Amino acid sequence: MDLGFLIALSLALGVAAWLFFLWSVRSGQYDDPEGPKYRMLEDDPDERKPPPAPPTRRAPPAAKGEHDS
């Protein structure tokens, strides 16, 4: 391959990588790299509800004649 072609190709790839980097910085990709891994450990106050109470068991109805005093 021609040496000039390889130099042009490497420069084009370098410029493309630089443009991609500038796009990622401007779109906010590097704003807070540490936040999400700590945010997932926090409890949300809305989602923290007490568990529902267990249902109460009612005594079966007494048969006629059992409680005749």
PDB file of N, CA, C, O and CB in Angstrom:
ATOM      1  N   MET A   1       0.844  -1.176   0.000  1.00  0.00           N
ATOM      2  CA  MET A   1       0.000   0.000   0.000  1.00  0.00           C
ATOM      3  C   MET A   1       0.888   1.238   0.000  1.00  0.00           C
ATOM      4  O   MET A   1       2.036   1.217   0.445  1.00  0.00           O
ATOM      5  CB  MET A   1      -0.960  -0.001   1.217  1.00  0.00           C
ATOM      6  N   ASP A   2       0.335   2.264  -0.493  1.00  0.00           N
ATOM      7  CA  ASP A   2       1.053   3.517  -0.563  1.00  0.00           C
ATOM      8  C   ASP A   2       1.127   4.163   0.822  1.00  0.00           C
ATOM      9  O   ASP A   2       0.142   4.141   1.560  1.00  0.00           O
ATOM     10  CB  ASP A   2       0.385   4.463  -1.567  1.00  0.00           C
ATOM     11  N   LEU A   3       2.251   4.724   1.178  1.00  0.00           N
ATOM     12  CA  LEU A   3       2.450   5.340   2.485  1.00  0.00           C
ATOM     13  C   LEU A   3       1.537   6.551   2.677  1.00  0.00           C
ATOM     14  O   LEU A   3       1.057   6.788   3.786  1.00  0.00           O
ATOM     15  CB  LEU A   3       3.910   5.752   2.656  1.00  0.00           C
ATOM     16  N   GLY A   4       1.294   7.308   1.630  1.00  0.00           N
ATOM     17  CA  GLY A   4       0.405   8.478   1.711  1.00  0.00           C
ATOM     18  C   GLY A   4      -1.021   8.079   2.046  1.00  0.00           C
ATOM     19  O   GLY A   4      -1.715   8.765   2.796  1.00  0.00           O
ATOM     20  N   PHE A   5      -1.452   6.945   1.471  1.00  0.00           N
ATOM     21  CA  PHE A   5      -2.800   6.449   1.770  1.00  0.00           C
ATOM     22  C   PHE A   5      -2.917   6.068   3.242  1.00  0.00           C
ATOM     23  O   PHE A   5      -3.925   6.374   3.879  1.00  0.00           O
ATOM     24  CB  PHE A   5      -3.143   5.236   0.878  1.00  0.00           C
ATOM     25  N   LEU A   6      -1.914   5.413   3.783  1.00  0.00           N
ATOM     26  CA  LEU A   6      -1.951   5.015   5.186  1.00  0.00           C
ATOM     27  C   LEU A   6      -1.944   6.228   6.119  1.00  0.00           C
ATOM     28  O   LEU A   6      -2.617   6.226   7.150  1.00  0.00           O
ATOM     29  CB  LEU A   6      -0.769   4.107   5.503  1.00  0.00           C
ATOM     30  N   ILE A   7      -1.188   7.253   5.760  1.00  0.00           N
ATOM     31  CA  ILE A   7      -1.164   8.470   6.571  1.00  0.00           C
ATOM     32  C   ILE A   7      -2.526   9.159   6.527  1.00  0.00           C
ATOM     33  O   ILE A   7      -3.023   9.607   7.560  1.00  0.00           O
ATOM     34  CB  ILE A   7      -0.058   9.431   6.079  1.00  0.00           C
ATOM     35  N   ALA A   8      -3.126   9.247   5.358  1.00  0.00           N
ATOM     36  CA  ALA A   8      -4.444   9.878   5.213  1.00  0.00           C
ATOM     37  C   ALA A   8      -5.507   9.078   5.970  1.00  0.00           C
ATOM     38  O   ALA A   8      -6.385   9.649   6.617  1.00  0.00           O
ATOM     39  CB  ALA A   8      -4.828   9.999   3.717  1.00  0.00           C
ATOM     40  N   LEU A   9      -5.416   7.770   5.879  1.00  0.00           N
ATOM     41  CA  LEU A   9      -6.372   6.922   6.582  1.00  0.00           C
ATOM     42  C   LEU A   9      -6.253   7.097   8.094  1.00  0.00           C
ATOM     43  O   LEU A   9      -7.268   7.202   8.784  1.00  0.00           O
ATOM     44  CB  LEU A   9      -6.160   5.456   6.203  1.00  0.00           C
ATOM     45  N   SER A  10      -5.034   7.129   8.613  1.00  0.00           N
ATOM     46  CA  SER A  10      -4.846   7.286  10.055  1.00  0.00           C
ATOM     47  C   SER A  10      -5.316   8.673  10.513  1.00  0.00           C
ATOM     48  O   SER A  10      -5.908   8.795  11.586  1.00  0.00           O
ATOM     49  CB  SER A  10      -3.361   7.070  10.431  1.00  0.00           C
ATOM     50  N   LEU A  11      -5.067   9.700   9.732  1.00  0.00           N
ATOM     51  CA  LEU A  11      -5.559  11.026  10.087  1.00  0.00           C
ATOM     52  C   LEU A  11      -7.087  11.080  10.077  1.00  0.00           C
ATOM     53  O   LEU A  11      -7.694  11.685  10.960  1.00  0.00           O
ATOM     54  CB  LEU A  11      -4.994  12.070   9.128  1.00  0.00           C
ATOM     55  N   ALA A  12      -7.704  10.451   9.084  1.00  0.00           N
ATOM     56  CA  ALA A  12      -9.165  10.430   9.002  1.00  0.00           C
ATOM     57  C   ALA A  12      -9.762   9.691  10.200  1.00  0.00           C
ATOM     58  O   ALA A  12     -10.760  10.137  10.767  1.00  0.00           O
ATOM     59  CB  ALA A  12      -9.622   9.769   7.685  1.00  0.00           C
ATOM     60  N   LEU A  13      -9.162   8.570  10.586  1.00  0.00           N
ATOM     61  CA  LEU A  13      -9.658   7.834  11.747  1.00  0.00           C
ATOM     62  C   LEU A  13      -9.450   8.632  13.036  1.00  0.00           C
ATOM     63  O   LEU A  13     -10.296   8.595  13.929  1.00  0.00           O
ATOM     64  CB  LEU A  13      -8.959   6.472  11.850  1.00  0.00           C
ATOM     65  N   GLY A  14      -8.350   9.339  13.136  1.00  0.00           N
ATOM     66  CA  GLY A  14      -8.100  10.172  14.308  1.00  0.00           C
ATOM     67  C   GLY A  14      -9.102  11.308  14.431  1.00  0.00           C
ATOM     68  O   GLY A  14      -9.603  11.590  15.520  1.00  0.00           O
ATOM     69  N   VAL A  15      -9.394  11.962  13.304  1.00  0.00           N
ATOM     70  CA  VAL A  15     -10.383  13.044  13.312  1.00  0.00           C
ATOM     71  C   VAL A  15     -11.765  12.498  13.649  1.00  0.00           C
ATOM     72  O   VAL A  15     -12.515  13.133  14.391  1.00  0.00           O
ATOM     73  CB  VAL A  15     -10.412  13.765  11.948  1.00  0.00           C
ATOM     74  N   ALA A  16     -12.112  11.328  13.112  1.00  0.00           N
ATOM     75  CA  ALA A  16     -13.412  10.723  13.414  1.00  0.00           C
ATOM     76  C   ALA A  16     -13.517  10.384  14.909  1.00  0.00           C
ATOM     77  O   ALA A  16     -14.559  10.611  15.523  1.00  0.00           O
ATOM     78  CB  ALA A  16     -13.626   9.448  12.558  1.00  0.00           C
ATOM     79  N   ALA A  17     -12.456   9.851  15.483  1.00  0.00           N
ATOM     80  CA  ALA A  17     -12.471   9.534  16.917  1.00  0.00           C
ATOM     81  C   ALA A  17     -12.592  10.808  17.745  1.00  0.00           C
ATOM     82  O   ALA A  17     -13.305  10.825  18.749  1.00  0.00           O
ATOM     83  CB  ALA A  17     -11.195   8.759  17.317  1.00  0.00           C
ATOM     84  N   TRP A  18     -11.907  11.870  17.341  1.00  0.00           N
ATOM     85  CA  TRP A  18     -11.977  13.142  18.059  1.00  0.00           C
ATOM     86  C   TRP A  18     -13.390  13.724  17.980  1.00  0.00           C
ATOM     87  O   TRP A  18     -13.895  14.234  18.980  1.00  0.00           O
ATOM     88  CB  TRP A  18     -10.951  14.144  17.485  1.00  0.00           C
ATOM     89  N   LEU A  19     -14.028  13.659  16.830  1.00  0.00           N
ATOM     90  CA  LEU A  19     -15.392  14.163  16.687  1.00  0.00           C
ATOM     91  C   LEU A  19     -16.379  13.344  17.526  1.00  0.00           C
ATOM     92  O   LEU A  19     -17.300  13.892  18.131  1.00  0.00           O
ATOM     93  CB  LEU A  19     -15.812  14.142  15.211  1.00  0.00           C
ATOM     94  N   PHE A  20     -16.173  12.044  17.550  1.00  0.00           N
ATOM     95  CA  PHE A  20     -17.033  11.200  18.379  1.00  0.00           C
ATOM     96  C   PHE A  20     -16.861  11.537  19.855  1.00  0.00           C
ATOM     97  O   PHE A  20     -17.840  11.559  20.601  1.00  0.00           O
ATOM     98  CB  PHE A  20     -16.726   9.716  18.136  1.00  0.00           C
ATOM     99  N   PHE A  21     -15.638  11.797  20.283  1.00  0.00           N
ATOM    100  CA  PHE A  21     -15.381  12.174  21.658  1.00  0.00           C
ATOM    101  C   PHE A  21     -16.048  13.509  21.989  1.00  0.00           C
ATOM    102  O   PHE A  21     -16.666  13.643  23.045  1.00  0.00           O
ATOM    103  CB  PHE A  21     -13.877  12.250  21.914  1.00  0.00           C
ATOM    104  N   LEU A  22     -15.930  14.493  21.102  1.00  0.00           N
ATOM    105  CA  LEU A  22     -16.573  15.782  21.338  1.00  0.00           C
ATOM    106  C   LEU A  22     -18.091  15.649  21.414  1.00  0.00           C
ATOM    107  O   LEU A  22     -18.734  16.293  22.243  1.00  0.00           O
ATOM    108  CB  LEU A  22     -16.193  16.768  20.242  1.00  0.00           C
ATOM    109  N   TRP A  23     -18.658  14.818  20.552  1.00  0.00           N
ATOM    110  CA  TRP A  23     -20.105  14.586  20.596  1.00  0.00           C
ATOM    111  C   TRP A  23     -20.514  13.970  21.931  1.00  0.00           C
ATOM    112  O   TRP A  23     -21.525  14.365  22.511  1.00  0.00           O
ATOM    113  CB  TRP A  23     -20.541  13.673  19.434  1.00  0.00           C
ATOM    114  N   SER A  24     -19.736  13.003  22.421  1.00  0.00           N
ATOM    115  CA  SER A  24     -20.104  12.343  23.676  1.00  0.00           C
ATOM    116  C   SER A  24     -19.985  13.291  24.862  1.00  0.00           C
ATOM    117  O   SER A  24     -20.785  13.207  25.794  1.00  0.00           O
ATOM    118  CB  SER A  24     -19.227  11.113  23.905  1.00  0.00           C
ATOM    119  N   VAL A  25     -19.010  14.189  24.849  1.00  0.00           N
ATOM    120  CA  VAL A  25     -18.875  15.163  25.939  1.00  0.00           C
ATOM    121  C   VAL A  25     -20.036  16.146  25.903  1.00  0.00           C
ATOM    122  O   VAL A  25     -20.606  16.468  26.946  1.00  0.00           O
ATOM    123  CB  VAL A  25     -17.526  15.920  25.840  1.00  0.00           C
ATOM    124  N   ARG A  26     -20.390  16.621  24.733  1.00  0.00           N
ATOM    125  CA  ARG A  26     -21.478  17.601  24.615  1.00  0.00           C
ATOM    126  C   ARG A  26     -22.844  17.006  24.911  1.00  0.00           C
ATOM    127  O   ARG A  26     -23.746  17.727  25.337  1.00  0.00           O
ATOM    128  CB  ARG A  26     -21.485  18.199  23.230  1.00  0.00           C
ATOM    129  N   SER A  27     -23.018  15.712  24.697  1.00  0.00           N
ATOM    130  CA  SER A  27     -24.319  15.093  24.973  1.00  0.00           C
ATOM    131  C   SER A  27     -24.458  14.663  26.423  1.00  0.00           C
ATOM    132  O   SER A  27     -25.498  14.131  26.810  1.00  0.00           O
ATOM    133  CB  SER A  27     -24.531  13.897  24.069  1.00  0.00           C
ATOM    134  N   GLY A  28     -23.422  14.886  27.238  1.00  0.00           N
ATOM    135  CA  GLY A  28     -23.534  14.622  28.670  1.00  0.00           C
ATOM    136  C   GLY A  28     -23.175  13.214  29.089  1.00  0.00           C
ATOM    137  O   GLY A  28     -23.596  12.778  30.160  1.00  0.00           O
ATOM    138  N   GLN A  29     -22.430  12.497  28.306  1.00  0.00           N
ATOM    139  CA  GLN A  29     -22.087  11.120  28.649  1.00  0.00           C
ATOM    140  C   GLN A  29     -21.154  11.025  29.855  1.00  0.00           C
ATOM    141  O   GLN A  29     -21.122  10.000  30.535  1.00  0.00           O
ATOM    142  CB  GLN A  29     -21.448  10.443  27.460  1.00  0.00           C
ATOM    143  N   TYR A  30     -20.403  12.077  30.120  1.00  0.00           N
ATOM    144  CA  TYR A  30     -19.413  12.039  31.196  1.00  0.00           C
ATOM    145  C   TYR A  30     -19.782  12.973  32.341  1.00  0.00           C
ATOM    146  O   TYR A  30     -18.908  13.328  33.132  1.00  0.00           O
ATOM    147  CB  TYR A  30     -18.039  12.404  30.658  1.00  0.00           C
ATOM    148  N   ASP A  31     -21.029  13.381  32.460  1.00  0.00           N
ATOM    149  CA  ASP A  31     -21.422  14.329  33.495  1.00  0.00           C
ATOM    150  C   ASP A  31     -21.244  13.760  34.898  1.00  0.00           C
ATOM    151  O   ASP A  31     -20.617  14.395  35.746  1.00  0.00           O
ATOM    152  CB  ASP A  31     -22.861  14.747  33.293  1.00  0.00           C
ATOM    153  N   ASP A  32     -21.778  12.589  35.149  1.00  0.00           N
ATOM    154  CA  ASP A  32     -21.706  12.008  36.483  1.00  0.00           C
ATOM    155  C   ASP A  32     -21.474  10.502  36.373  1.00  0.00           C
ATOM    156  O   ASP A  32     -22.429   9.728  36.436  1.00  0.00           O
ATOM    157  CB  ASP A  32     -22.999  12.307  37.286  1.00  0.00           C
ATOM    158  N   PRO A  33     -20.234  10.080  36.210  1.00  0.00           N
ATOM    159  CA  PRO A  33     -19.994   8.644  36.054  1.00  0.00           C
ATOM    160  C   PRO A  33     -20.124   7.855  37.365  1.00  0.00           C
ATOM    161  O   PRO A  33     -20.299   6.637  37.327  1.00  0.00           O
ATOM    162  CB  PRO A  33     -18.618   8.427  35.475  1.00  0.00           C
ATOM    163  N   GLU A  34     -20.042   8.521  38.516  1.00  0.00           N
ATOM    164  CA  GLU A  34     -20.101   7.818  39.787  1.00  0.00           C
ATOM    165  C   GLU A  34     -21.518   7.737  40.359  1.00  0.00           C
ATOM    166  O   GLU A  34     -21.799   6.860  41.176  1.00  0.00           O
ATOM    167  CB  GLU A  34     -19.194   8.492  40.777  1.00  0.00           C
ATOM    168  N   GLY A  35     -22.393   8.619  39.952  1.00  0.00           N
ATOM    169  CA  GLY A  35     -23.720   8.712  40.552  1.00  0.00           C
ATOM    170  C   GLY A  35     -24.601   7.488  40.421  1.00  0.00           C
ATOM    171  O   GLY A  35     -25.161   7.055  41.428  1.00  0.00           O
ATOM    172  N   PRO A  36     -24.760   6.903  39.251  1.00  0.00           N
ATOM    173  CA  PRO A  36     -25.703   5.797  39.117  1.00  0.00           C
ATOM    174  C   PRO A  36     -25.393   4.590  39.996  1.00  0.00           C
ATOM    175  O   PRO A  36     -26.316   3.923  40.464  1.00  0.00           O
ATOM    176  CB  PRO A  36     -25.746   5.361  37.702  1.00  0.00           C
ATOM    177  N   LYS A  37     -24.134   4.299  40.229  1.00  0.00           N
ATOM    178  CA  LYS A  37     -23.849   3.115  41.040  1.00  0.00           C
ATOM    179  C   LYS A  37     -24.182   3.337  42.507  1.00  0.00           C
ATOM    180  O   LYS A  37     -24.408   2.371  43.235  1.00  0.00           O
ATOM    181  CB  LYS A  37     -22.390   2.723  40.900  1.00  0.00           C
ATOM    182  N   TYR A  38     -24.217   4.584  42.958  1.00  0.00           N
ATOM    183  CA  TYR A  38     -24.633   4.857  44.334  1.00  0.00           C
ATOM    184  C   TYR A  38     -26.133   5.112  44.412  1.00  0.00           C
ATOM    185  O   TYR A  38     -26.751   4.845  45.442  1.00  0.00           O
ATOM    186  CB  TYR A  38     -23.865   6.059  44.898  1.00  0.00           C
ATOM    187  N   ARG A  39     -26.720   5.620  43.345  1.00  0.00           N
ATOM    188  CA  ARG A  39     -28.144   5.909  43.334  1.00  0.00           C
ATOM    189  C   ARG A  39     -28.972   4.631  43.442  1.00  0.00           C
ATOM    190  O   ARG A  39     -30.066   4.650  44.007  1.00  0.00           O
ATOM    191  CB  ARG A  39     -28.515   6.668  42.069  1.00  0.00           C
ATOM    192  N   MET A  40     -28.467   3.533  42.911  1.00  0.00           N
ATOM    193  CA  MET A  40     -29.246   2.295  42.971  1.00  0.00           C
ATOM    194  C   MET A  40     -29.300   1.726  44.378  1.00  0.00           C
ATOM    195  O   MET A  40     -30.135   0.866  44.657  1.00  0.00           O
ATOM    196  CB  MET A  40     -28.664   1.263  42.025  1.00  0.00           C
ATOM    197  N   LEU A  41     -28.425   2.185  45.275  1.00  0.00           N
ATOM    198  CA  LEU A  41     -28.424   1.697  46.644  1.00  0.00           C
ATOM    199  C   LEU A  41     -29.337   2.496  47.559  1.00  0.00           C
ATOM    200  O   LEU A  41     -29.620   2.057  48.674  1.00  0.00           O
ATOM    201  CB  LEU A  41     -27.031   1.717  47.185  1.00  0.00           C
ATOM    202  N   GLU A  42     -29.802   3.649  47.122  1.00  0.00           N
ATOM    203  CA  GLU A  42     -30.669   4.489  47.941  1.00  0.00           C
ATOM    204  C   GLU A  42     -32.089   3.939  47.942  1.00  0.00           C
ATOM    205  O   GLU A  42     -32.555   3.365  46.957  1.00  0.00           O
ATOM    206  CB  GLU A  42     -30.656   5.941  47.432  1.00  0.00           C
ATOM    207  N   ASP A  43     -32.762   4.128  49.065  1.00  0.00           N
ATOM    208  CA  ASP A  43     -34.160   3.731  49.166  1.00  0.00           C
ATOM    209  C   ASP A  43     -35.039   4.887  48.732  1.00  0.00           C
ATOM    210  O   ASP A  43     -34.816   6.030  49.131  1.00  0.00           O
ATOM    211  CB  ASP A  43     -34.511   3.285  50.603  1.00  0.00           C
ATOM    212  N   ASP A  44     -36.025   4.594  47.924  1.00  0.00           N
ATOM    213  CA  ASP A  44     -36.980   5.601  47.524  1.00  0.00           C
ATOM    214  C   ASP A  44     -38.068   5.675  48.591  1.00  0.00           C
ATOM    215  O   ASP A  44     -38.624   4.640  48.958  1.00  0.00           O
ATOM    216  CB  ASP A  44     -37.578   5.286  46.122  1.00  0.00           C
ATOM    217  N   PRO A  45     -38.388   6.857  49.096  1.00  0.00           N
ATOM    218  CA  PRO A  45     -39.399   6.941  50.158  1.00  0.00           C
ATOM    219  C   PRO A  45     -40.781   6.514  49.680  1.00  0.00           C
ATOM    220  O   PRO A  45     -41.580   6.045  50.491  1.00  0.00           O
ATOM    221  CB  PRO A  45     -39.466   8.355  50.699  1.00  0.00           C
ATOM    222  N   ASP A  46     -41.091   6.659  48.403  1.00  0.00           N
ATOM    223  CA  ASP A  46     -42.407   6.261  47.905  1.00  0.00           C
ATOM    224  C   ASP A  46     -42.561   4.752  47.856  1.00  0.00           C
ATOM    225  O   ASP A  46     -43.659   4.233  48.060  1.00  0.00           O
ATOM    226  CB  ASP A  46     -42.646   6.844  46.527  1.00  0.00           C
ATOM    227  N   GLU A  47     -41.485   4.047  47.590  1.00  0.00           N
ATOM    228  CA  GLU A  47     -41.564   2.596  47.450  1.00  0.00           C
ATOM    229  C   GLU A  47     -41.454   1.878  48.790  1.00  0.00           C
ATOM    230  O   GLU A  47     -41.658   0.666  48.858  1.00  0.00           O
ATOM    231  CB  GLU A  47     -40.476   2.106  46.519  1.00  0.00           C
ATOM    232  N   ARG A  48     -41.141   2.592  49.835  1.00  0.00           N
ATOM    233  CA  ARG A  48     -40.935   1.962  51.140  1.00  0.00           C
ATOM    234  C   ARG A  48     -42.241   1.961  51.913  1.00  0.00           C
ATOM    235  O   ARG A  48     -42.500   2.879  52.690  1.00  0.00           O
ATOM    236  CB  ARG A  48     -39.828   2.691  51.944  1.00  0.00           C
ATOM    237  N   LYS A  49     -43.055   0.957  51.713  1.00  0.00           N
ATOM    238  CA  LYS A  49     -44.347   0.842  52.373  1.00  0.00           C
ATOM    239  C   LYS A  49     -44.304  -0.372  53.300  1.00  0.00           C
ATOM    240  O   LYS A  49     -43.610  -1.348  53.014  1.00  0.00           O
ATOM    241  CB  LYS A  49     -45.510   0.718  51.330  1.00  0.00           C
ATOM    242  N   PRO A  50     -45.032  -0.314  54.394  1.00  0.00           N
ATOM    243  CA  PRO A  50     -45.037  -1.483  55.293  1.00  0.00           C
ATOM    244  C   PRO A  50     -45.716  -2.666  54.614  1.00  0.00           C
ATOM    245  O   PRO A  50     -46.603  -2.479  53.782  1.00  0.00           O
ATOM    246  CB  PRO A  50     -45.755  -1.150  56.628  1.00  0.00           C
ATOM    247  N   PRO A  51     -45.309  -3.865  54.960  1.00  0.00           N
ATOM    248  CA  PRO A  51     -45.950  -5.037  54.349  1.00  0.00           C
ATOM    249  C   PRO A  51     -47.402  -5.132  54.803  1.00  0.00           C
ATOM    250  O   PRO A  51     -47.734  -4.682  55.900  1.00  0.00           O
ATOM    251  CB  PRO A  51     -45.185  -6.338  54.714  1.00  0.00           C
ATOM    252  N   PRO A  52     -48.252  -5.697  53.996  1.00  0.00           N
ATOM    253  CA  PRO A  52     -49.659  -5.804  54.375  1.00  0.00           C
ATOM    254  C   PRO A  52     -49.827  -6.744  55.565  1.00  0.00           C
ATOM    255  O   PRO A  52     -49.078  -7.706  55.733  1.00  0.00           O
ATOM    256  CB  PRO A  52     -50.499  -6.296  53.186  1.00  0.00           C
ATOM    257  N   ALA A  53     -50.826  -6.441  56.382  1.00  0.00           N
ATOM    258  CA  ALA A  53     -51.099  -7.267  57.565  1.00  0.00           C
ATOM    259  C   ALA A  53     -51.659  -8.609  57.112  1.00  0.00           C
ATOM    260  O   ALA A  53     -52.392  -8.684  56.126  1.00  0.00           O
ATOM    261  CB  ALA A  53     -52.095  -6.552  58.538  1.00  0.00           C
ATOM    262  N   PRO A  54     -51.311  -9.658  57.831  1.00  0.00           N
ATOM    263  CA  PRO A  54     -51.859 -10.976  57.457  1.00  0.00           C
ATOM    264  C   PRO A  54     -53.357 -11.002  57.711  1.00  0.00           C
ATOM    265  O   PRO A  54     -53.833 -10.335  58.630  1.00  0.00           O
ATOM    266  CB  PRO A  54     -51.161 -12.119  58.250  1.00  0.00           C
ATOM    267  N   PRO A  55     -54.096 -11.742  56.933  1.00  0.00           N
ATOM    268  CA  PRO A  55     -55.547 -11.787  57.128  1.00  0.00           C
ATOM    269  C   PRO A  55     -55.890 -12.451  58.465  1.00  0.00           C
ATOM    270  O   PRO A  55     -55.229 -13.399  58.889  1.00  0.00           O
ATOM    271  CB  PRO A  55     -56.227 -12.545  55.962  1.00  0.00           C
ATOM    272  N   THR A  56     -56.923 -11.942  59.113  1.00  0.00           N
ATOM    273  CA  THR A  56     -57.343 -12.503  60.404  1.00  0.00           C
ATOM    274  C   THR A  56     -58.286 -13.666  60.150  1.00  0.00           C
ATOM    275  O   THR A  56     -59.129 -13.623  59.254  1.00  0.00           O
ATOM    276  CB  THR A  56     -58.031 -11.423  61.298  1.00  0.00           C
ATOM    277  N   ARG A  57     -58.128 -14.692  60.944  1.00  0.00           N
ATOM    278  CA  ARG A  57     -59.003 -15.866  60.814  1.00  0.00           C
ATOM    279  C   ARG A  57     -60.186 -15.691  61.741  1.00  0.00           C
ATOM    280  O   ARG A  57     -60.035 -15.331  62.908  1.00  0.00           O
ATOM    281  CB  ARG A  57     -58.241 -17.190  61.139  1.00  0.00           C
ATOM    282  N   ARG A  58     -61.330 -15.943  61.218  1.00  0.00           N
ATOM    283  CA  ARG A  58     -62.556 -15.861  62.014  1.00  0.00           C
ATOM    284  C   ARG A  58     -62.920 -17.257  62.471  1.00  0.00           C
ATOM    285  O   ARG A  58     -62.723 -18.238  61.753  1.00  0.00           O
ATOM    286  CB  ARG A  58     -63.725 -15.217  61.205  1.00  0.00           C
ATOM    287  N   ALA A  59     -63.444 -17.326  63.654  1.00  0.00           N
ATOM    288  CA  ALA A  59     -63.874 -18.622  64.194  1.00  0.00           C
ATOM    289  C   ALA A  59     -65.082 -19.106  63.393  1.00  0.00           C
ATOM    290  O   ALA A  59     -65.936 -18.306  63.009  1.00  0.00           O
ATOM    291  CB  ALA A  59     -64.223 -18.516  65.727  1.00  0.00           C
ATOM    292  N   PRO A  60     -65.154 -20.402  63.144  1.00  0.00           N
ATOM    293  CA  PRO A  60     -66.319 -20.907  62.418  1.00  0.00           C
ATOM    294  C   PRO A  60     -67.570 -20.728  63.268  1.00  0.00           C
ATOM    295  O   PRO A  60     -67.500 -20.744  64.497  1.00  0.00           O
ATOM    296  CB  PRO A  60     -66.130 -22.398  62.036  1.00  0.00           C
ATOM    297  N   PRO A  61     -68.701 -20.559  62.620  1.00  0.00           N
ATOM    298  CA  PRO A  61     -69.937 -20.368  63.399  1.00  0.00           C
ATOM    299  C   PRO A  61     -70.228 -21.606  64.244  1.00  0.00           C
ATOM    300  O   PRO A  61     -70.008 -22.740  63.818  1.00  0.00           O
ATOM    301  CB  PRO A  61     -71.139 -20.065  62.460  1.00  0.00           C
ATOM    302  N   ALA A  62     -70.723 -21.359  65.438  1.00  0.00           N
ATOM    303  CA  ALA A  62     -71.028 -22.455  66.360  1.00  0.00           C
ATOM    304  C   ALA A  62     -72.288 -23.182  65.895  1.00  0.00           C
ATOM    305  O   ALA A  62     -73.229 -22.571  65.388  1.00  0.00           O
ATOM    306  CB  ALA A  62     -71.209 -21.925  67.811  1.00  0.00           C
ATOM    307  N   ALA A  63     -72.281 -24.469  66.076  1.00  0.00           N
ATOM    308  CA  ALA A  63     -73.452 -25.259  65.713  1.00  0.00           C
ATOM    309  C   ALA A  63     -74.528 -25.062  66.758  1.00  0.00           C
ATOM    310  O   ALA A  63     -74.233 -24.731  67.906  1.00  0.00           O
ATOM    311  CB  ALA A  63     -73.096 -26.756  65.572  1.00  0.00           C
ATOM    312  N   LYS A  64     -75.762 -25.260  66.369  1.00  0.00           N
ATOM    313  CA  LYS A  64     -76.874 -25.054  67.296  1.00  0.00           C
ATOM    314  C   LYS A  64     -76.774 -26.066  68.427  1.00  0.00           C
ATOM    315  O   LYS A  64     -76.525 -27.251  68.203  1.00  0.00           O
ATOM    316  CB  LYS A  64     -78.242 -25.178  66.566  1.00  0.00           C
ATOM    317  N   GLY A  65     -76.964 -25.597  69.596  1.00  0.00           N
ATOM    318  CA  GLY A  65     -76.980 -26.477  70.744  1.00  0.00           C
ATOM    319  C   GLY A  65     -75.650 -26.588  71.468  1.00  0.00           C
ATOM    320  O   GLY A  65     -75.600 -27.188  72.542  1.00  0.00           O
ATOM    321  N   GLU A  66     -74.581 -26.043  70.935  1.00  0.00           N
ATOM    322  CA  GLU A  66     -73.273 -26.164  71.607  1.00  0.00           C
ATOM    323  C   GLU A  66     -73.153 -25.206  72.767  1.00  0.00           C
ATOM    324  O   GLU A  66     -72.537 -25.543  73.778  1.00  0.00           O
ATOM    325  CB  GLU A  66     -72.137 -25.914  70.622  1.00  0.00           C
ATOM    326  N   HIS A  67     -73.720 -24.029  72.653  1.00  0.00           N
ATOM    327  CA  HIS A  67     -73.559 -23.018  73.697  1.00  0.00           C
ATOM    328  C   HIS A  67     -74.866 -22.775  74.442  1.00  0.00           C
ATOM    329  O   HIS A  67     -75.090 -21.667  74.931  1.00  0.00           O
ATOM    330  CB  HIS A  67     -73.052 -21.712  73.094  1.00  0.00           C
ATOM    331  N   ASP A  68     -75.707 -23.750  74.538  1.00  0.00           N
ATOM    332  CA  ASP A  68     -76.956 -23.586  75.285  1.00  0.00           C
ATOM    333  C   ASP A  68     -76.648 -23.780  76.760  1.00  0.00           C
ATOM    334  O   ASP A  68     -76.302 -24.880  77.190  1.00  0.00           O
ATOM    335  CB  ASP A  68     -78.057 -24.596  74.799  1.00  0.00           C
ATOM    336  N   SER A  69     -76.776 -22.696  77.543  1.00  0.00           N
ATOM    337  CA  SER A  69     -76.503 -22.817  78.975  1.00  0.00           C
ATOM    338  C   SER A  69     -77.726 -22.578  79.776  1.00  0.00           C
ATOM    339  O   SER A  69     -77.681 -22.639  81.005  1.00  0.00           O
ATOM    340  CB  SER A  69     -75.432 -21.867  79.403  1.00  0.00           C
TER     341      SER A  69
END
